C-alpha cells in the first residue's frame, strides 16, 4: 500500500474547493498544470509544478488518486507535544525521573509561548 502524500493545508483546501465545485481529479490536475485563472489553482500549481515547491506532479497525482494527509501547523505540532507530555506526566509515578522530564517539557513550551507572546488553544489559552 502506498503511503499517503502529506499536503500543506492551503493545498488541501484548494483541492477540496475544486472537488466541491464538481471537478474530477483529472480536471484538477489539468487545470493546475495549465494556465491559472484562480487563486486556488495557483496554490496547487506552485506546490506541484514550481521547481522550488516541495511537491511534484507525481505527488499531486498520488494525492488526488490515493488520498492525502494534511500537514500539521506549527501550533498543532506544539499542542500535540504539550498534550502528550501532559498525558505522560499523569501516567508517571510522582517523583520519578520521567515525571520531571515531562514537567520540564511542559514548562519549556509555556515559557517559549510566553516569550513569543503567543496563545495556543489547549496550552495557554
Secondary structure, 3 states (H helix, E strand, C coil): CCCCEEECHHHHHHHHHHHHCCCCHHHHHHHHHCCCCCHHHHHHHHHHHCCCCCCCHHHHHHHHHHCEEECCCHHHHHHHHHHHHHHHHHHCCCCCHHHHHHHHHHHHHHHHHHHHCCCCCCCCC
